[in-house]
Each structure stands twice: as structure tokens, then as C-alpha cells.
């Protein structure tokens, strides 16, 4: 799915300071954190691949590919022969010589090119022949094994793969869950499809739904999970995914047609993308997100960029530049690209605010810290005459499990029940309803965290479930 961009506005943030027992908030103007590069092109960039501190590739409109091998001191601007009218929305690079780039568009406009000599020559490896296909992104586990994806064709996302770095073939998608009506992917930053580890890949969607597809066997089989990210219109959904490791990851998105809206623009997982929990919202629609390290995240979009120093418990405004994609290899190699030849490097000194103590109650971006995403019960009906179709059991003890985003800070799970008692104190407990009379009873779960001077507050959204006890 194609994506357009819009312009941005300026902002400030507040730093809480403690003085003689009082909390003061000092408004600090955000300095220019991004260092604009001098690149001789007006192409709009959405593809970005940071190899290391010195080598960076990017791709964009007009068949344009750029590369630096000296950390941005000089840039080589290339036009891929025969691709002058194509829009390269994604690029995967491995060193100064080897890179794949993918162009988007209906029919034959969707192509994959590869260079092995630093861009001196390019070989067209794949040209789409399916008139119904529109390719969005490419992802690689290594320089020989990659896959690329198209919006749904005949009810399923279309995938192609290479196993030797040369020839591409259509993959069998019979073991992939079908797409919903109106579901598609966004070619906004080259990160609607990513590879992770040796065999995993993740594909994110938008439109009528906002879902995450995942494979653990290089696309032979797939599972899918719903997420709380904004959905329901052609311009809304998930636009980018980043995985820290096999279990922990984040997604960003929103509505690119209304980029200032902050609805549900962010979610996170801690269980291999099986479940996704709401988190602190980034400052509007974001098209790209990347881990800088195990704690630091950067998100970018047309209205600016945001940074989190605590794995997304809090987000702070980083800059106002209109950006499409972001990638990083550590704090000294954070890069972003955008419209009209925009290439930016993040000044490592801009991360100097890491570690400041913020009061979540006073920061709008932390409105969902400690959010309970779901509350799972082993059964919701207690009866001696259960039917096989119902979530029913004669057992008076119900297993209760919280699905939530938890960080490496102190926290407590809080349970409130209308009857009976809770056994245990972790994210999985038992709700004992022995000797409770027939009727309907509720359990509510939340998370309490220390937010200031030892004060614990129940923060974020709670979840409530109802159990029915029958005669």
C-alpha cells in the first residue's frame, strides 16, 4: 500500500525538578538533535539500511540509491539503470558492496535489484508479473536468504523468496492465515516486513485491522495476532515493527491521513508477538521505529521524532523534522531519511537526557504505563452441568493470567474481586470461589508502580472479567 507524507510543527517538553520538597517543571526547548547531511539529490527516501558506524545505504524515488562509507562525510548518489521512474521503498545492505533494493507499484513496477560491487552495476533479479500484486518490502536473514511481500492477492499476502541470493520464486502461502477484507501493508519505511534471528520474520498490516503475522520457519507457516493499534480506515494501522530479540518488540503506526492524532499509535510484545499490549503513545502517526540498544528506542514520522530511554515506558519529543524511516547500529550510528533528499544523523550527544527522572502522572505520553492488555481466565462459568461448547468447569478455582507490558522496574499486580479470594501475587494467580453462592462475580486486574519518592500508583488501563456460578 502506498503512503504519502505531510508537514510538521514544533514542540517542547517539561523536566520535573525537585526543590525543597516541591516539584518544579522546567520547560526546555528541544535543540536540533538531527544533523542534516549534504546529499546532492531531491529524491524522497523511505528505504534505509545502516550496516555499521561508517556504512549506510538509502533508497527512494526516481530510482535513486545513496551510500556513504565514511559515516556521512561523502555520499555516492546513484540512479539504477532502467529504474529512473521507480520508487525504491526498501533496501537491505550487508557491507559496502552488497545490497538489495525493492521498488513498489502495481504490476511490473514492483521489482528487486541487487548490486555486489557497491552500486557500480545493478542486476534486476525479480520483476512482478502479477497484475494484482503490489509489493511493499523486502527482508533478509543473510545475503543469500531473503523474502519480499505484496499486498493480498486472492485473499492472502503474496510472498517471494530467494535461497541463493540470485533467483526468486513465489512461496507457498497455503499455511498463512487469510487476510481480512480491507487489510494491507504500508510501504512507508521498509519496515512493515522484517527478518529476525535465523528463521523468524514479522509482517505488519493496517486498513480494516492492525495485525502482526509471524513465522518461525522462514515463511513455511505463519500465525497472526491482533493488536490495539488504530485501525478501521485505509490510512490507519501498523506501519513499522522492530524486534529487540525473539520475545520483545514494538510496533508504531496511527493514521497517516491525520498525522497529529495520537490515538493508539504504539504497542509492545514480550512473548514472541503472540500478544500485543498498549503502551505510552508516541506523538502522532509514526512510520518507522528502531531499537538503538536494549533500552533506547527512536520513532519517526512526518510530524517529528520521539525517543524513549526506558524501553517505551516514556516517550519524549526528539525533533520536528519530517522523517520517513529510521535505523540504528548503536548510539553512534542512528540515521533517518525523509522527503526532498532529507538524510539525517542523530547527534549522540542528543541522548544526554537519558536517565532523567520523570513523573509519569504529569507526562501525557505515559498515560498507559503499566497497561493491562488482557486478562485471561481458564474458564468463565462454574457449573456441574457444563456443555462442551462453553468455557465452563465444575472447578471452583479459576486460573487468572495478566497480559501486560512490564519493564525492569519494581511493580506489583493488583487484583480486586467481588467474592472469593485470590491465591498468589504474580501475573498468574488462582481465584478461589469455594463456598460462593450462585451469581455473577467480577475480577479486576491492574498494575501498581513506584512513580515518585516511594509512592505507588495504579497506572494505566485495568481489565475486568465476569464469572458466572450456576447451581
N, C-alpha and C positions, 0 to 999 in steps of 0.2 A: 504494500500500500504506500502510495506516495505521500509525502509530508511537506508542507510549506512552513515558512518561518515568519515571525513578527518581531517588532522592536521592543525596547526595554525602558525601565525607569530606575532612578537612584534611590538608595535607602541607607539607613544607619542601624546600629544595634546598641543595646544597653548592657553595660557590665555592672553587676551588683558589687558594691564595696561595703565592707563592714567597718564602722567607725563608732567607737564608744557605745557598742550595743545596738546601734541603729543600722539599717540597711539603706545605703545610698545607691542611686543608679546614675552612672556617668555615661552620657551619650557620646559615643566615639565615632567620628566619621570613618568609614572604611577607606583606606588608601587603595591606590591602584595595585592590586595583587598580581595581575596578569601582565607579563611582559610581551608586548606585541612584536612579532617578528617581521623583518623586511623580506617579503617574498614577492617576486615580480609576476603577479597574476591577480586576476579578479574573479577567479573561479570560486564557487561556493563549495565548501568542503563538509563532508559528513563521514567519510571513511578515515580512520586513524589507527595506526599501529606503532606503538612505542616498543622498540626492540631492547634498548638499554639507554644509558645516560647520553650516549652520543648519536645513536641511530634512530631516526624517526621517519616514518612514511605517512603520507596522507593522500586522499583521493577525492575528486569532486567533478564538477560539471565540465563540459567541453572536452571530455576525455583526458582530464588533467590528473597527473600524479606528481607529487613533490617528494623530495627526500633530502635529509641532512645526515651527514656522517660526522659532524663536528659540533654536536649539541646546539645547532641553530646558527652558528656563525655564518655559514653559507648554505644556500638551498639550490638544489637542482630541480628546475621546473620542466616536466616532460609532458608531451601530448602523445598518447598511444596512437600509432598509425592506424587509420581506418576507424577510429573511435571518436573522432572530433565532435560528433553530435550526441555522444553518450554521456550519461551521468553515473560516475563511479561512486556508489554509496557505501562501499565497504572495501577494505584492504587488509590482508593478512601477510605480515612480513616476518622473516626469520633471521636476517642478517643484512648486510649492506648490498647483497646481490640478489637475494631470492624473495619474491613477493607475488601473491595472487591479488587481483582486483576484480570486483564484480560490478557490473552495470545493471541498472534497473530498467524496467519498462515492459510494455506488452510485447508479446511475441519475440521477434529476433533482437529487440533492443536489450533483452536480458542476456548478458554474455559474461564469460570468465576469461581473463587474460593472465598470463604468467610471464615473469622475467626471471632469468637466472644469471644475468650479467649486469645487475644494478640499474636496469631500465634502458640500456643501450638498445636492446631489442625486446620485443614482446611477441608472445605466441598466443593466438586465440585458441583456447582449449575447449571451450563449450559455447554453443550458440543455441538458445532455446528455439525449438520448432513447434512448441505447443501454443497455439494462439490464445488459449485461455489462461496461460501461466503468466505470472508477474513475479519475478524473483526479487527478494528483499535483502538477503545477507549470505555471507559465507563464513564458515568457522573451520579451524584446523586443529587436530591433535598434534600433528607434526608436519614437516614439509612434504610428506607424501600422502598423508591421510586427511582428507577434508570432506565436508559436506556443504551443500548450499540448499536454500529453501525458497519456495514460491508460495504465494497466497493460495488458498484452497482451490483445487481443480476437482470437479465432480465430488465435492463433499469432503475432501481430505487435503491436508498440506502436501505439496509435491516436493520431493527431496531428490537431489542428485548427489553422487559421491565419486571421489577418486581414491583409489587404493595404491596408486603408484606415482602420483604427482603429475600424471600426464593425461590419461583417458578418464572421461566422466561418463557415468551411466545413471539411469533413473533407478531409484531404490524402491524396493517393495515396501509399500506403506500399509499393507493389509493388517498389520499389528499396531497401527496407530489409531487412537480414538478419532472419530469423525469430528470435523469442525462444525460449530453451530452456525445457523443461518446468520449472516452479517458479521461473522468472525474473520479477521485477517491479521496480518502483521504489519508493522510500521518500519519502512526503510528510512529511519530518521538519523541513525548514528552507527549503523553496522553492528549493533549490539542487541537486536531482537533475537539473534541466534548466537550462542557461544558454545565453545568446547571447554571442558574442564577435566583435568586429570588425564588418564589414559584412555577412557572409554565413554565418559559422560558428556552429554550435550543438553542444552536447555533452549527452548523456543518459547517466546512470549507473544501474547496476542492482545487484540483490542477490538473495538467495534461494539457488537452486541454483548460481548462478555470480555472478561480480562482474565486470561488463564495462563498457566505455565505448563508446558509439555516438557517431559524429561525422559531421557534414555540413559541406560547404564551399559548398553552394548553397541554403541556406535550406530544407533538408529534401527536396529533389528526389531526392537519392541519399544513401546512408548507408554507412559502413564501421563495423566493430566490432573491438575489441581486448580480449583477456583481460587480467586484472590479478592480482597476487598477494594482493589484499585478502581477508580472511577471508570464507568463503562456506560453503554447504552446509546451512544451516538457514533457516527462514522469517524469522528476525530478524537475519540477518547479511548483510553485503555492503557496497557503497559507498553512502554517504548524502549526500555533498556533493562537488562539484567546483568548483575555482577555476582560471581561466587567467590568467596574467600577460600573455601575448601569444599569438600564433598557435602558438608552438612549446612554450612552457614552462607547465606546470600541475601541480596536485596534486589528490589525492583523499583523503578520510578516510572512515572507517566503523568496522566492527567488528561486534559482536553486541549489539544494544540490550537483549536479554534477560539479558545478562551484562555490564553496562557497565564493570565493573572489569577485565575481561580485556583484555590488551594485545597479543594475538596479532599479526596483520598488520592494523594499523589505518591504515596510511598508504602511499601510493605516489606516484611522480612521473613526469613525462614531459618530454623535451626534444626530441621530434621530432614535434610536432603530434598527440600522442595515439596514434601508431602503436604505440609500445611503452611499457610502464609498469614501472618499477623499484621494488623495495622501498627504503624509506628508514627513517630513525630513527623509532621508534614514538612516537606521542602517548600520553598517559597514560590509556588506556582508550578505550572507544567514544566517537566524536565524530560529531555530527550536522551540524556546519557548519564551514566553513573559508573564510578570506578573506585576500587579499593586502592589506596595509596600504600597502606600497610595494614596490620591486623586491627588497628583502632581507627584509622583515618579514612574517611570517605569524601569524595567530591562528586557533586551532581551539577549538571549544566543544562541550560535551555535558553530560549530566545529572550527571556526577561532577566537573565543573570545566572549566577552560580552560587552554590552553597557548600559549606564544609561541615563535617561532623568529626570531632576528635574522640568520640566515645562510642563508636560503632552504632551511631544513629540514635542515641538517647536524646541528643540535642542537635539541631541544625542551626548554623549561623550563616548570615549572608556573607559571601566571599567577594563578589564583584557584580557589576552591572552589564558587562559585555554580553552581546548576543552570541551564544555558542551552541553548536550542534552536538559535538561528540567530545569525550574526554577519555584519556588512557594514561596509565602511570606504571612506572617501574621504580617505586620508591619515592621519597620526598624530594629528591633532586632531579627527578625525571617525570614531572607531571605536565602533560600537554593537552591542549584543547584546540579545536578548529571550529570555524563558523562561516558565515556568508562573506561574499566580496573579498576573497583572499585572506580572510582572517585566520592567523595562526598564532597561538599564544602559549607561552611557557609560564608556569606558576613559579613565582619567586619563592624559593624555600623559606625565606625569612617571613613570608606571609603566614606561615603556620606557627608563628611565635605565640599566638594566643592559646595554644594547646595547654590544657591543664588549669585554666582559669575556673574558679568555682562559680557556677550559675545556680540560681534558684529556680527550679522548674516551674513553680507556681506562677512566676512572673514572666515567663517566656512563652509566647503564644505557640512557638514551634514545638513545645513539649506537651501539648495538650493530650497526647496519647502515650506518654511514658508509662511503662508498666501495663499496657493494654492487654486484657484477656481476649484473645481472638476467638476462642471457642471453649465450650465446657462439655465434655463427653461423658455420658453415663452408660454403664454396662446394660442397664435396662430402665425403662421409664414407667413400667407398670408392674405391680406386685399382685399376684392372684394365684389361687390354687387351680384355676381353670384357664390356663393360657392357651392361645391358639398359636400355631406355628408361624403365622404371618406377623404377629405383633412382637414388639420389643418388650417381652414380658417374661417374668420369672417368679417362682414362688419364694425365692431367696429374699430375706429381709435386709440384707446388706448389699448396697449398691456401690460399685466401684466408680469413682469420680476422678476425671483427669482434666487438668487445665492445659490448654494450648496457648502459649503466650511467648512474647519476646523477653528474654532475660539476659542481662549483662553481668559482667564481673563486678558487681557492687552488691552490698547487702540488700536483702529483700525478704519479705515474708508473704506467704499465701494466706489470704483471709477468707474464711468460709462462714456464711450465715445461713442457718437452717430454720425452717418454720416448725419442725418437730424432729425428734430423734437426736442423735449426736454424731459428730464427725470423729473418726478414728484416724490419727495420723496428722502430719503437719507439712507434707511436701506437696508437689504438684499432682501426685496421685494419692488419694485417700479413700476411706470407706465411709459411707453414710449409713449408719445403723438405724433402722426403723423398726426394730423389735418392739412389740407391745404398743405400737402406734395404731390408733383407730383408723378405720377406712376413711378415705377422703383424698383431697389433693393437697400436696405439700411442695414447697419450693426450697431450692438451694441456690444461693448466690455466691459467686467466687470473684475475688479481686486480688490485687497485689499492693502491698504496702512497701514503701521505700524510704530511706532516710534522705531528706531533702535539705535540711538546714539545722545545724547545731543540735544534732541528735533527735530532732523532731521527725516522727514518722507519719506520713500521709498515705492514704489510699489513693493512688493516682491512676488516671486513665479509665477506660471503659470496663465495667464489670459484666458478667454474664449470669443469667438466671435460667434455671431449668425447673420443670414441674414434673413430679412423680405422682401417679395415681395408685392408691391402695384400694383394692376391692375385697369384698367378703370372701 
